[in-house]
Amino acid sequence: MEALVPIIVEAVAGAIGGLAVSSALKQQALNSVMRVMLGVIGGVGGGTLLGSVLGGEAAGGGMIGDLLSQAVGGVAGGGILSGVVGAVLGGAKK
């Protein structure tokens, strides 16, 4: 169960980040399902990447610090991936 918690946190944070960035950029190229899927993929990737860069326990705060770093990485990764894919698809339609 402890192995699933970080993945769930990253996925939810990524979905939130993907939806937020796509809405803020008013991207018409992506529908809601695609925004969430890209956010989840980017969130898991971003959270994992940030966790490996910070070194897990080196982030401080034990479990709370780990979850916070995974959430921040998830939001950032989901937002970045959704923004990039939306921009590429939006440019391709023009």
Stockholm file with secondary structure:
# STOCKHOLM 1.0

chainA/1-94         MEALVPIIVEAVAGAIGGLAVSSALKQQALNSVMRVMLGVIGGVGGGTLLGSVLGGEAAGGGMIGDLLSQAVGGVAGGGILSGVVGAVLGGAKK
#=GR chainA/1-94 SS CTTHHHHHHHHHHHHHHHHHHHHHTTCSSSCHHHHHHHHHHHHHHHHHHHHHHHTGGGGSSHHHHHHHHHHHHHHHHHHHHHHHHHHHHHHHHC
#=GC SS_cons        CTTHHHHHHHHHHHHHHHHHHHHHTTCSSSCHHHHHHHHHHHHHHHHHHHHHHHTGGGGSSHHHHHHHHHHHHHHHHHHHHHHHHHHHHHHHHC
//
